[in-house]
């Protein structure tokens, strides 16, 4: 059994879209299907054509798309009535997709068939067998999803097995054991799957939900017991707490358990695939996701960093590059000299007296973080500090004076304008601008002043703006932390400002953002800086 290859089944386009906040257009689904195919997924479940027009449209369009190796699969339920199997609209909709692989689910928990559907055990078995048989006779592969199987087997082994027998008698070629409620424990999943594998010649699969936080463990245990078909979503999205994340399961199967998959996976593309999926879904990635999260190989404590610099195996269970991720070292008030040295080496910064300067940097970072700065979320601001002490960087401009005026009138009209005095080299530029609120006015005025000297800044975009109150107990007099994310083409960076005045905190973050862009343009060279100012 251990030499047999595992079939990978992705249901992001179907079960994943049942997750809260997930909504994919037909075009989104097609783009994601292409990426899943390139990655090496064997079966891509595209949707439920019998339930909505969008999924029907997807199957119409996907049939004209050329995929490398993946099969597209349609999903549906068993027929509703025994008397109308061949005219059941759900089964007919499945066949109308013209795909060669179909998945249908049936009730394998007596609680559902008896109280949910209100039918006898015999009729439930007939619905499963005749529905599967009808589809099989039409020349398609039928995968049977045994819904709620682990709960059903716990209540009545006889009933659950009778339903699997019915699917086999109808011609199902794969039996998928579903932990639909996500409440089963790994040992039980292993023991039960082992019994089912021993009982049937058909391929056994597993489909786990994460309601107990055990979806990955349950999936791996089922594979250990002999399951050769694994279902999940690429980033764990799905109903309630989500489906099992294939981004967690696949590295464990391949790198830890040495399992072979039917198609060789491009695991080094896994992190990019997950990011692409989150982008398509317009969702924020899970930064602490195993293997592929931004924090999965991030080190913050000084002792940890010191160890990782000597041998990364001390605090990393795999080489992050194997899944397309990378090692990160965070600089904060918990940092030691090792964190600073690692960051300096990463950025290729050289210090003349590294020990003395590293000590100064550690002290400065700790002091600033005590004041409310948080550099692990503002890499660009941190890099400016590191490079300024190395002599590679000095600010391109300085805001000498700023005034922001806000006015309201009885009609509800709001106005905001900002006036700035900016020093660039030996030149002073006075400028003013209005905006949609005080921060926008400040941003517009600063851009206007700098455009005269640095037209290169006109295409820098502000993509995110966050404000956090640091000491709420001080009420309106509390300090605030402003985090700004900026972008130019595909490059993005984050900067920070802290003050009791939200306008001043915003000015700090904006100034760092523009300075960072200009410094990168000059390649961190004082000589190039002068030529950039003259251009």
N, C-alpha and C positions, 0 to 999 in steps of 0.2 A: 504493500500500500504506500510506503514511504517514497517509492520511486515514481509514483504517478504524479502527473503535473496538475496544478490547481487551476481551475477555470475562474476567471475574475468577472464579476457581474456588477456594473455600476448602475445605481438607481437615482443618481443626483437629479436627473431630468424629470423623474416621476415622484418617488418618495421624498426626495430632497425638497421639492417645491411645496410639499405640505408643511414645511417648517414655517414658523411665524416670521413674517417680514420678507419671505422669499417669493419673488415673482419674476418669471422668465418669459420673454417674448419668444416667438418661433425662431427668429434670427439668433437670439441668445442661445437657444437650445442647439441649433445647428453648429454654431461656433464652438460650443463646449463639446459637442459630440466629436467634432474633428480633433480637438486636442486630446480627448480621452482615447480616441483611436490611435493617435500618434504615440501616446504614452505606452500603450500596450494592453488596454482593457479589452477583454474578449467579447463581452455582451454589454450593450448600452441600452438600458430600458428608457425609451423615449417618452412614455406617457400612457394615459388611459383614453384611447380614442372614443370609447363609449360614454365618457363622462363630460367632455367639453369640446367645443369647436376648435380651440387653439391646438389641442393635441392632434385632432384630425388633420389640421393644416400642416402640422409638423411632419406627419408621416407622408403626406403628399409630396412635400418638398425634399425630405431626406432621401427618398428613393432615387432622386436624380443626383445625389452627392456621392462621389467616389471615395470610399474609405479603404484604408490599407489592408486591414484584417478584421476589424470588429464587425459583429452582427448587431443590427438594430433590432430591438425587441419591443413588442407592444404588450400592455398589461390590461387585465380585466378580471371579472369575477365569473364564477360558475353561473349557469342559467338561473333565472328566477323561478321558473315553473317547469316541472317535469313534463307537462303536456305540450310544451312549446320550445323544446330544445333547439331544433333546427331553424326556428324563426326568432330566436331570442335576439333582441337588438344589440345587446352587449357582445355576444359571440360573433354576430354578423359584422359588427364594427371592427372586431379584431381581424377577421379574415380580409376585410376590405382594405386594410393597411398594406397588404401584399408583402409583408415581411415574412421571413421564413422561421422565425422563432417567436413563440408566444408564451407569456406567463399568465396563468390564471390562479386565483386563490380560492380556497374553500375552507369551510369551518371544520376544524379538528378538535375543538373544545366543545363538549356536550352542552355546557352552559350557553354558548352562543347559538347552537342549532336549535336547542329546545326553547330557550327563552327569547333569543334574538329573532330567529327566523320562524319559530313556532312550528317546527316540523319534526317528524319522527326520525330516529337514527337511521332507519332503513331508507327513508326518502332523501335524507342528507347524503348518504353514500351513493344513491342513484344519481342525484344531481351532479356529484363530483365525477362519477364514472362516465355518465352519458355526455357531460360537457366536454371532458377531456377527449373522449372517443370521437365526438363530432369534429373537433378541431384536428385531431390526429388523422382522421380519414381524409382530410383536405390537404394532406401532405406537408404539414408543418411540424416542427419540433415543439413539444409542449413541456414547459417547466411548471411543476405544481408547487405553489407556495402554500404550505400547510400552516394556515394562519393560527396563531395562538397555540402552536403545537406543544411547547414545553409545559404550558399551563394545563392544556387538555390531557396530556399524557400523565400528569400528576394527579388529575382528578379521576381519569378512567383510561388505563392503558388499552383496554379492549376497544373502546370507542375510537381513540386516536389511531390505533393500528388499523382498524376497519376502514377508516377514511383514507389512509395511505394505500391500503390494498385496493380500494376503489379507484384511486388515481392510477395505480399500476395496471389494473385491469383495463382501464380506458386507454392506456398507451403512453402515459407520462414517462419521459426518459430521465428526468431529474426530480427528486423529491427534496424540497427545501424546508428545513425545520425552522420555524419562525418563533423567536422570542418577542412577540409583538408588543407585550406590555413592558418588556425590558426589566423584569423583576427576578429572573432566574439567576442562580449562583453557578460559578464555574464548574465545581465538582459535579453538580447535577447535570449540567449541560454535557460534560464529558461522558458520564455514565450512560445517559440516555442516547446520545449520538452513537456511542459505541454499539449499543444494542440494535439500533436501527441500521447501522452499517452492516452488522453481521446478519441481519434478517433479509436485506434486499440486495438484488443484483444491480439495481438502478443506482446511478450516481446520487450521492447524498450531498445536499447543500445546507448552508446556514445563513440566517438573516436575523441580525440582533439589533435591538434598540437599546438606548443608553440610559434608561430611567433610573437605574441603580449605579450608574457609573462603571458598569462592568461589560459593556458591549465588546470592547477590544479583547478583554480576557476571555469572555465566553466564545468569541469567534476563534481565537487561537486554540482554546480547549477542544472545540468541535473539530478543527483541522487535525489536532493531535489524535482525536478519536477516529479519524478516517474520512471526514468530510472533504470533498474535492471541489466544491463549488462554493465560492464566497461572495456574498452580496453586501453592499454598503454604499455610502455616498463619499465622494472624494474628500470632502472637508467635514463630514459628520453632521451636516444639516439634515433636518427631518422633523417629523411631528414630535411635539412635546420636548423631550430632552435630546432628540436627534437620533439618527441611525449611527451604526458603527462607522468610524472614520477610516476609510481605506488608506489615508495618509498615515495613520498609526499602524494599521494591520499589516500593510504590505512590507514596510521595512523590517518588522518583526518576523514575518514569514520568510523573507529572502535572506536578511542579514543575520538573524538570530537563530532561526529554525532550519536554515539551509534548504528551504522548500523551493521547488521549481514551479514556474508558472507556464501556462500553455504558450504564451508569447513572452519573449524576453523583454523585461521592463527597462525603461530608461529611468532608473531611480534618481539619477542626478538631475532630472528635470522635475522631480516631485514638488519641490518648494515653489518653483515657477508655476506649475500647474495649479497648485492650491491658491496661489495669489491671483492667478488669472480667474479662477472660479469665484473667489470673493469679489473681484472687480466686476465680473459679469453680474453678480447678484447685488452689487452696490452695498456690500456689507463690510464691516470692519473685521480684519483677520483676528483670529485667536492668537495673541502673541505668545501665550504659554502652551500652545499645542505641542505635544511630543514630536520630536524629529524636525518638524518644519516651521514651528513658531519662531518669531523673531528673538524670543528670550530662551529658546531651547538650549542654546550653547552660549548664553551670556553669563559673564562672571563679574561679580561686584565686590565681594569681600576680599580684602587684601591678601589674606592667607591663601584663599582659593586661587587668586591670580598668580601669586608667587609660585604655587605648585604647578599650575597649568603652563606657565612659561618654561618650566623644567621638563614636564612631560604631561601633555594634555590628557592622557589616559587617566590621570589621577582624579579628574572631575568631569570627564566626558566619556559616555559609554560607547560612542562610535565616532569616527571621523565625520564631522558635519558635511564635508564635501560629498560624501556618498549619497546624500539625499538633496544635494543642491543648496544646503544651508551654509552658514559660516560662523566661525567663532567670533564673539564680541566681548570686549572688556569695557565695563561701565566705570565711569569716574564719578565718585560721590563723596559724601562725608565719611563713608565707610572705607574709602580707598586708602591704600598704602602706596609706597613708592613703586611697587610692582605694577600697579594699575597705570600710573603715569608713564612709566618706562615702556609698558606695552603699547599704550596709545601713541607715544612719541615714535616708537619703532614702526607702528602701523602706518603712521602718516609720513614716515621718513624724515622726521625732524631731528636735527643734530644740535646738541648743546655743548658749548666749550667746556663748561664745568658741570657735568651732568649731575653729580651727586648734590652739589649746592643748589642748583636750579630745581632739581626734582624735589628737594626738601621744601623750597619756596613754593613750588606749584601745589604740593600736597597741602601745605598750610593755607594757601590762598583759596583752593577749592573747598576745603573744609569750612573756612570762614564764610565764603559766599553761600554755601549750602545752608549754613546756620542762619544766614539772613533770608533764606527762602528760595534761593536758586536751586535748580535741579538739572544738572548737566547730562544725565543719562537720557533725557528727553530733548536735549538741545545740543547736539554734536557740533553744529557750526559755531555756536558761541564758545564752546570749549576749545575748539581748534584755534579760534582767534586768540584766546588767552595763551595757549601753548606756543603759537608761532610768534606772538609779540615778545615773549620772554626769550625766544631763540634769536631774535633780531631779524626775522624774515618778514615781519609785518608791522606796520603802524597804520592807524586809521586813515582812510582816504579823505575824510571830512569830519568836521566837528560842528554840532549844533550849538551855537553860542547863546541863542535866546529863542524861546518859543512862547507863543500866546495862542490859546484856543478860546473862542467865544461861542457860547450857545445861547440862543434866544427862542422864546415861545411867545405867541400872542393868543388872544382870546378866541380866535377863529381856529386854533389848533395847528397853525403853521409853525414848523420847527426849522431853525436855521443853525448851521454850524460852520464856522470858518476858522482857519488857522493861519497865523503869521509866524514866519521863521527867519532867523538870521543864521546863515550857514557859512562856515569857513572852509574853503578848499585851497590848499596851498597858502598863498598870500592874498587870495581874493575872498571878499565877503559878498555873499549874495542874499539880498532881502527878497522874500517872496510871500505870497498869500494865496490861499485857495479855499474853496468851500467843499462840502461833502455831505454824505448821508450819515450824519453823526460826527462826533468829535474825532474819533480815531480815523475815520475815512478822510476827514478834512486834513488831519495831520499827515496821513500817508500821501495824499494828493499834493500837499504843499512841499513835502520833502522830495518827492519825485520831480516836481516842477523845478525846484532849486538845483537838483543834481543833474537834470537833463541837459543843462547848459554845458556842464563839464564832462558828463559821462552818458552820452546817448545810448550806450550799451545796456543801460538799466531799463529801457522802455518796455522790453519784453519780459521782464521779471514779473511773475504772477504771485499774488498772495492766495494760497490755496486753503489755508486753515488758520483760524484765530481762536484761541482758547484763553479763558480767564478763570483763575481759581483764587478764592479768598483763603488766605493762609491762617489767620487767627480770628475766627468768626466772633469770638467773645468780645472783640473790640468794636464790633458793629461797623458803622460807616467809616471809622478811622482805621480799619484793618488794612494790613498789607495785602497786595494782590500780586499774583504771578501771571504774567502774560507769555504764552507760547505761540509763536508764529511759524507756520510752515510756508515756505516759498518755493517756487519752481521756475526753471527755465528749460524749455523743451523737456527732455527726459530726466534732467537732474533736479533733485529736490533737497532741501536742507531746512533745519529747524533752529530757531533762535529764541532767546529768553530775555525777559526784563522783569525786575521786581521793584516795587515802590508802594507807598501808601496812596500814591496818585496814579490812577489807572492810565492817564494820558502819558505820564512820564515812563511808566513801565512799558507802554506800547512804543514810545519813542526809542527806548533802549533796544527793544527787540527788532524794530524796523531798521534802526541804524546798523545793528549787527548783521541783519539780513543783506542790506545793500553793500556793506563793507566786505562781507564774505564773498558775494558774487564778484565784486571788483578784484579782490585779492586772488581769486581763482583765475580770473581773466589775465592777471599779471603773472600767473604761475608762481605766486608767493615770492616775487622778486622786487626789491626796493627800486632797482634800476628800471624794471618794466613798469613799476608804479608811476614813475615820473613821466615816462613816455605816454602812458595811458592818460594821465592828466592833461597832457599837451595835445592829445589827439582831437 
